[in-house]
Amino acid sequence: MHKKTKKKDFMKRYFLTIVAAVCVCSLNAKEPNPNTDWFSKAGYGVFVHYLQELQNNPDQLHSLGQKSSWDECVNAFDVDLFADQMKQAGAGYVVFTTHQRTQFLIAPNATFDRLTGYKPGEACSHRDLIAELADALEKRGIPLMLYWTGNGPSSDPKASQALGFETPVTAKWAEIWGSVVAEYGKRYGDRIKGWWVDGCYFKHGNLKWTDDTLGILAKALKEGNPKRIIALNPGVELAPYSIHEDYIAGEMNSFEALPESRFLEGRQWHILSFLGPSLVGNYLAAGWGRPGVNYSLKDFVNYLGMVNAQGGVVSIDVMLYRDGRIDFSQLEFLKRLRPALKQWHDNSAPMPSGNMAYRKPAKLLNIAGQHSLKPNGGSGGDFQAWRGLDGNPATAAMASGEWAWCYQVDLLNSIPVSRVKVNFGHRGYATHCELLVSSDCKEWKRVGGFTDGTGKPFDCDFEKTNARYVRVKSLKPDGPDQKGYQMSVAELEVYD
């Protein structure tokens, strides 16, 4: 082949590669949806599981020891009692499950009955619990959102076979299952403000959803209300997933992550986790729908305030009983949140005065800054990253899993910085430490450090530098001459 032809073919392939890469980036790009404005302003809401295997299972506390037909179970739910509690809890919205894996839905659905062969009341309740919830909550100024799934009644052979469910999911399945949820969307219109959709996995399990199949489902989810916001859950992670989602599903096993801004690649930042304890007996288990409170009010308000300050949203899962009551201890906790959160915002002046790192997002990272580390004691422990910026010298951030680690703070904007003070916690300090700053989290400048530390505060002055990120690196945490054991950061202070 002629050299010019070879070169032309190479340039053609190169051009097509670049175009393909740009197209992929375009597909992943998304403009922020203003329909999420109300969601951001709500700040936080309550998430509940109301399911056949919980509220109608005498082996579970949720059932109050009762078992009946699903129709009778749904009839036993006291909507006004539930709505009154949500008002007392200061819920900015409520997310309520419609079903999960089974054939039992909380409202009539003629499409589901026709496709599956179930009679009204056998699978879908006669009572329209969705409509009653929407009305009762609306009277109290609380928007209703609903939980749906991408795998339908996968645990029920009759419904699954009738609906044509198979894995990986197909476009045909998305259309059929979408027609079921579309009936609800058309019926309730703008009374349903959003959906949180589980089981949309593309890399977990064998469902293998794609943006094409998710697009079919997303269209059905917005039937009757194009302003309805949706989240599509890829699994336990907090990251953008599909071009069709308006907010991040954000399923996590603890309230720990912090947003750097309201939107994450165009999606509204949102986290969903549980208020109850994750420790059951002598083993760790997800605390979804469990009674009790796993956080102190002060810590939770501090976390919630920092999320809301960046425009992020927090959904709090609590335990729901068969009759519509939620766990008493959780209700009492939630009732105190709004007043405490207002006080938190009223006391938002930096501590100490002028400290630009106060209440900013922070991370526990490995020594190279390449991946995150869990806090010492686990996610439910006392050493989360934000504790090093909460203005309280009695608390501290401390990583686990790796002795050498670094603490990183995002100041949210690139600003002139000329002084950083690191106050170490009583649990440990760095023997050898390095201090770095960066404007883009890529190029880092060393501005100070020390050797043979004794745990005293490290106060570092340097030439004024524009920086958005600050890192404290513990370089010698486990050598033979280590005096400080492992670094913990009680308070990081940054000044111009």
C-alpha positions in Angstrom: 0.0 0.0 0.0 1.2 3.5 -0.8 2.6 5.5 2.2 0.2 8.4 1.6 -2.7 5.9 1.6 -1.5 4.4 4.9 -1.1 7.9 6.4 -4.6 8.8 5.2 -6.1 5.6 6.7 -4.3 6.3 10.0 -5.6 9.9 10.1 -9.1 8.6 9.3 -9.0 6.1 12.1 -7.6 8.7 14.5 -10.3 11.1 13.6 -13.0 8.5 14.1 -11.5 7.6 17.5 -11.6 11.2 18.6 -15.2 11.6 17.4 -16.2 8.4 19.2 -14.6 9.6 22.4 -16.4 13.0 22.1 -19.7 11.2 21.5 -19.2 9.1 24.7 -18.5 12.2 26.7 -21.5 13.9 25.2 -23.7 10.9 26.2 -22.4 11.1 29.7 -22.9 14.9 29.9 -26.1 16.3 31.3 -27.5 19.7 31.9 -28.7 20.3 35.5 -32.5 19.8 35.7 -34.3 22.8 37.3 -37.1 20.4 38.3 -34.8 19.3 41.1 -34.9 22.8 42.7 -37.7 21.9 45.1 -35.8 18.7 46.1 -32.6 20.6 46.9 -34.6 23.2 49.0 -36.2 20.4 50.9 -32.8 19.4 52.3 -33.8 16.0 53.6 -36.7 13.6 53.6 -37.9 10.3 55.0 -37.7 6.9 53.2 -39.7 3.9 54.3 -40.1 0.3 53.2 -43.7 -1.0 53.2 -43.6 -4.6 51.9 -45.3 -8.0 52.1 -42.1 -9.6 53.6 -41.9 -6.9 56.3 -45.3 -5.6 57.4 -47.1 -8.8 56.6 -44.5 -11.2 58.0 -45.0 -12.2 61.7 -41.3 -13.0 61.9 -40.5 -9.3 61.5 -41.2 -6.6 64.0 -42.7 -4.4 61.3 -45.8 -6.7 61.2 -46.7 -6.3 64.9 -46.9 -10.1 64.9 -49.7 -10.2 62.3 -50.3 -12.0 59.0 -53.2 -11.6 56.6 -53.9 -11.3 52.9 -52.0 -8.4 51.4 -55.3 -6.6 50.8 -56.1 -6.7 54.5 -52.5 -5.6 55.4 -52.8 -2.5 53.1 -56.2 -1.7 54.6 -54.7 -1.7 58.1 -52.4 1.2 57.3 -53.4 4.5 59.0 -52.5 7.2 56.4 -53.3 10.2 58.6 -51.3 8.8 61.5 -48.3 8.3 59.1 -48.7 11.8 57.5 -48.9 13.4 61.0 -45.6 11.8 61.9 -44.0 13.0 58.7 -45.1 16.5 59.6 -43.7 16.2 63.1 -40.5 14.8 61.6 -40.0 17.9 59.4 -39.8 15.7 56.3 -39.1 17.7 53.2 -40.6 14.8 51.2 -41.4 11.1 51.7 -40.2 8.2 49.5 -42.6 5.2 49.9 -42.1 1.8 48.4 -44.8 0.5 46.0 -43.4 -3.1 45.9 -40.0 -4.9 45.9 -39.4 -8.1 43.9 -42.8 -9.6 44.7 -46.2 -9.3 43.0 -47.7 -7.3 45.9 -48.3 -3.6 45.0 -49.9 -1.0 47.2 -52.5 0.3 44.7 -54.7 -1.1 42.0 -53.1 -1.5 38.6 -55.2 -2.9 35.8 -52.2 -3.3 33.5 -50.4 -5.5 36.0 -53.5 -7.6 36.5 -54.2 -8.0 32.8 -50.7 -9.0 32.0 -50.1 -11.4 34.9 -53.6 -12.9 35.2 -53.9 -11.9 38.9 -57.4 -10.8 40.0 -57.8 -7.3 41.6 -56.9 -7.6 45.3 -54.7 -10.8 44.8 -51.5 -8.9 44.0 -52.4 -5.2 43.7 -54.5 -4.0 46.6 -58.0 -2.8 46.2 -57.2 0.2 48.3 -55.4 3.0 46.5 -52.8 3.7 49.1 -50.7 5.8 46.8 -53.6 8.3 46.2 -54.4 8.4 49.9 -50.8 9.0 50.8 -50.5 11.8 48.2 -53.6 13.5 49.5 -52.7 13.3 53.2 -49.1 14.4 52.7 -50.2 17.3 50.4 -52.5 18.6 53.1 -49.4 18.9 55.3 -47.2 20.4 52.6 -45.1 17.3 52.0 -44.3 16.0 48.5 -44.7 12.3 47.8 -42.1 10.3 45.9 -42.3 6.6 45.2 -39.9 3.6 45.0 -40.0 1.4 42.0 -37.7 -1.4 40.7 -36.1 -2.3 37.4 -36.5 -6.1 38.0 -40.2 -6.1 38.7 -41.8 -9.1 40.6 -38.6 -11.2 40.0 -39.3 -13.4 43.0 -42.8 -14.4 41.8 -42.6 -17.1 39.0 -46.2 -16.4 37.8 -45.8 -12.7 37.3 -42.3 -12.9 36.0 -43.1 -15.4 33.4 -46.3 -13.6 32.3 -44.4 -10.3 32.0 -41.6 -11.9 30.1 -38.9 -11.1 32.6 -35.4 -12.4 31.7 -31.8 -11.4 32.2 -30.1 -9.6 30.8 -33.1 -7.3 30.6 -34.4 -6.5 27.1 -36.1 -3.6 25.4 -39.3 -5.6 25.3 -39.2 -6.1 29.1 -38.5 -2.4 29.6 -41.6 -1.6 27.5 -43.9 -4.1 29.3 -42.7 -3.2 32.8 -42.8 0.4 31.8 -46.5 0.1 30.9 -47.2 -1.0 34.4 -45.6 2.1 36.0 -47.0 4.3 33.3 -50.5 3.6 34.5 -49.6 4.9 37.9 -47.9 8.0 36.4 -50.9 8.9 34.3 -53.3 8.3 37.2 -51.5 10.5 39.8 -50.0 13.1 37.5 -48.2 15.9 39.5 -49.2 14.4 42.8 -46.2 12.1 42.4 -43.1 14.3 42.4 -40.4 11.6 41.8 -39.3 8.0 41.6 -36.3 6.2 43.2 -35.8 3.2 41.1 -33.9 0.1 42.4 -32.6 -2.8 40.4 -31.3 -0.9 37.4 -27.8 -2.5 37.6 -25.6 -2.8 34.7 -22.5 -4.1 36.4 -23.9 -5.8 39.5 -25.7 -9.1 39.0 -27.1 -10.2 35.7 -29.7 -7.5 34.9 -27.3 -5.6 32.6 -29.4 -2.5 32.0 -28.1 -0.1 29.4 -28.9 3.5 28.7 -31.1 2.4 25.8 -33.3 0.1 27.9 -33.2 2.6 30.8 -34.4 5.3 28.4 -37.5 3.2 27.7 -38.2 2.8 31.5 -37.4 6.5 32.2 -40.0 7.7 29.6 -42.7 5.5 31.3 -41.7 6.9 34.8 -42.4 10.4 33.6 -45.9 9.6 32.1 -48.4 12.1 33.4 -45.8 14.5 34.8 -42.8 15.4 32.7 -41.4 17.4 35.6 -41.2 14.3 37.8 -37.6 13.6 38.9 -36.1 10.1 38.8 -33.1 8.3 40.1 -31.9 5.0 38.7 -29.9 2.9 41.2 -26.7 1.2 39.9 -26.0 -0.4 43.4 -24.3 0.8 46.5 -22.3 3.8 45.2 -22.6 7.6 44.9 -21.9 8.4 41.3 -23.6 9.6 38.1 -25.1 6.6 36.3 -27.5 7.2 33.5 -28.2 10.1 31.2 -31.8 9.5 32.0 -31.6 10.2 35.8 -32.3 13.7 37.3 -30.7 13.0 40.7 -28.1 10.6 42.0 -29.6 7.5 43.6 -26.9 7.6 46.2 -27.5 4.3 48.1 -24.9 4.1 50.8 -24.4 2.1 54.0 -23.6 5.2 56.1 -24.1 9.0 56.1 -20.5 10.0 55.4 -20.0 11.3 51.9 -20.1 15.1 51.3 -20.9 16.9 48.0 -18.4 19.4 46.5 -21.3 21.1 44.7 -25.1 20.7 44.3 -24.7 18.9 40.9 -22.5 15.9 40.0 -22.1 15.9 36.3 -25.5 17.5 35.9 -27.3 15.3 38.4 -28.7 16.6 41.7 -26.4 15.3 44.6 -28.4 13.0 46.8 -27.5 10.3 49.4 -29.8 7.6 50.8 -28.9 5.6 53.9 -30.5 4.2 57.1 -30.8 5.8 60.5 -30.9 2.5 62.4 -27.8 0.5 63.5 -25.9 -1.7 61.1 -24.6 -4.0 63.9 -27.1 -6.8 64.5 -26.1 -9.2 67.3 -22.5 -9.8 66.7 -22.3 -9.3 63.0 -22.6 -6.4 60.6 -25.7 -6.1 58.4 -27.4 -3.3 56.5 -29.7 -1.4 58.8 -32.5 -0.8 56.3 -35.8 -0.4 58.1 -34.3 -1.3 61.5 -35.4 0.4 64.8 -33.1 2.7 66.8 -30.7 5.5 66.0 -27.1 5.0 65.0 -26.0 8.7 65.3 -25.9 11.4 67.9 -28.1 14.4 67.1 -25.1 16.7 67.1 -23.1 14.6 64.6 -26.1 14.1 62.3 -27.1 17.7 62.3 -23.5 18.6 61.5 -23.4 16.2 58.6 -26.8 17.2 57.3 -25.9 20.9 57.5 -22.7 20.4 55.5 -24.6 18.5 52.8 -27.4 21.0 52.6 -24.9 23.9 52.5 -23.7 22.7 49.1 -27.3 22.1 47.9 -27.1 18.3 48.5 -30.1 16.2 49.7 -30.3 13.5 52.3 -32.9 10.7 52.4 -33.2 9.0 55.8 -34.5 5.4 56.0 -36.5 4.6 59.1 -38.5 1.6 60.4 -42.2 1.5 59.5 -44.8 -0.6 61.3 -47.9 -2.3 59.7 -50.3 0.3 61.1 -48.4 3.4 59.8 -46.3 4.2 62.9 -42.5 4.6 62.6 -40.1 3.6 65.3 -40.6 5.9 68.4 -36.9 6.6 69.0 -36.5 7.5 65.3 -39.5 9.8 65.3 -38.2 11.6 68.4 -34.8 12.0 66.7 -36.4 13.4 63.5 -38.6 15.8 65.4 -35.4 17.6 66.7 -33.7 17.8 63.3 -35.3 20.9 61.8 -34.8 23.1 64.9 -31.3 21.9 65.4 -30.5 22.4 61.7 -31.7 26.0 61.8 -29.5 26.7 64.8 -26.6 25.1 63.0 -27.1 27.4 60.0 -27.5 30.4 62.3 -24.1 29.6 63.9 -22.3 29.3 60.5 -19.5 31.8 61.2 -16.1 30.2 60.7 -14.4 28.7 63.7 -11.8 30.0 64.4 -12.6 33.4 62.8 -11.4 33.5 59.2 -10.8 29.8 58.8 -11.7 29.0 55.2 -11.7 25.3 55.7 -14.5 25.3 58.3 -17.3 22.9 57.3 -15.9 22.3 53.8 -15.9 18.8 52.1 -13.0 16.6 53.2 -11.7 13.1 52.3 -9.6 10.4 53.9 -7.2 9.2 51.2 -4.3 6.8 50.7 -0.8 8.4 50.8 -0.8 8.8 47.0 -4.3 10.4 47.1 -5.6 7.9 44.6 -8.4 6.3 46.5 -10.6 6.9 49.6 -10.1 5.1 52.9 -12.8 4.3 55.5 -12.7 6.1 58.8 -11.2 4.4 61.8 -13.8 2.3 63.5 -15.9 2.0 60.3 -18.5 4.2 58.8 -20.6 4.3 62.0 -17.5 5.2 64.1 -16.3 8.6 65.3 -13.6 9.5 62.8 -15.3 10.5 59.6 -13.5 13.0 57.4 -15.8 15.9 58.2 -14.9 15.8 61.9 -11.6 17.5 61.1 -13.5 20.6 60.0 -16.4 20.8 62.4 -15.0 23.5 64.7 -14.9 21.0 67.6 -11.3 20.2 68.7 -12.6 17.2 70.7 -13.5 15.3 67.5 -11.0 14.1 64.9 -10.7 12.6 61.4 -8.7 9.4 61.2 -8.4 6.8 58.4 -8.3 3.1 58.7 -6.8 0.3 56.5 -3.5 2.0 55.8 -1.1 3.6 58.3 0.3 6.1 55.8 -2.6 8.3 54.6 -3.5 11.9 53.8 -6.2 14.3 54.7 -7.6 16.4 51.9 -9.9 19.4 52.1 -11.8 21.1 49.2 -12.1 24.8 49.7 -14.7 24.8 46.8 -13.0 27.7 45.0 -9.4 28.5 44.1 -8.5 31.3 46.6 -5.3 32.9 47.9 -3.9 30.9 50.8 -0.8 31.7 52.9 -1.3 29.8 56.1 -2.4 26.4 57.2 -2.6 25.1 60.8 -3.0 21.4 61.5 -4.3 20.5 65.0 -3.7 16.8 65.7 -6.2 14.6 67.6 -5.4 12.9 70.9 -5.5 9.5 69.2 -2.3 10.1 67.2 -0.3 12.5 65.1 2.2 12.4 62.3 5.9 12.0 63.1 6.9 13.2 59.6 4.4 15.3 57.8 4.1 17.1 54.4 1.7 19.9 53.5 0.6 20.4 49.9 -1.8 22.7 48.0 -3.3 22.6 44.6 -5.7 24.6 42.4 -6.9 21.6 40.3 -6.2 18.4 42.4 -3.6 17.4 39.8 -0.5 19.6 40.2 0.5 19.8 43.8 2.9 22.3 45.5 4.7 21.5 48.7 4.4 24.4 51.1 5.7 23.0 54.3 6.3 20.0 56.5 8.2 18.7 59.5 10.1 15.7 60.9 10.2 14.4 64.5 6.8 15.7 65.3 5.5 15.7 68.9 1.8 16.1 68.4 1.8 19.9 68.8 -0.2 21.9 66.3 1.7 22.5 63.0 1.3 26.1 62.0 2.7 26.7 58.5 3.1 30.1 56.9 4.1 30.3 53.2 4.1 32.5 50.2 0.6 33.4 49.1 -0.6 30.8 46.6 -3.9 30.2 44.8 -5.3 26.9 46.0 -8.6 25.0 46.1 -7.3 21.8 47.7 -5.1 21.3 50.8 -3.5 18.0 51.7 -1.8 16.9 54.9 0.3 13.8 54.3 1.4 11.5 57.2 4.7 10.2 55.7 6.0 8.2 58.6 3.2 6.5 60.6 4.7 3.1 61.3 8.5 3.2 61.3 10.7 2.2 64.3 11.1 5.9 65.3 7.4 6.7 65.0 6.3 8.7 68.0 2.8 9.6 66.9 1.3 6.2 66.2 -1.1 7.1 63.5 -2.2 10.6 62.4 -5.6 12.0 63.4 -6.7 15.5 62.5 -8.8 17.3 65.1 -9.1 20.6 63.1 -7.5 21.8 59.9 -7.4 25.6 59.5 -6.7 27.5 56.3 -6.2 31.3 56.0 -5.4 33.8 53.3 
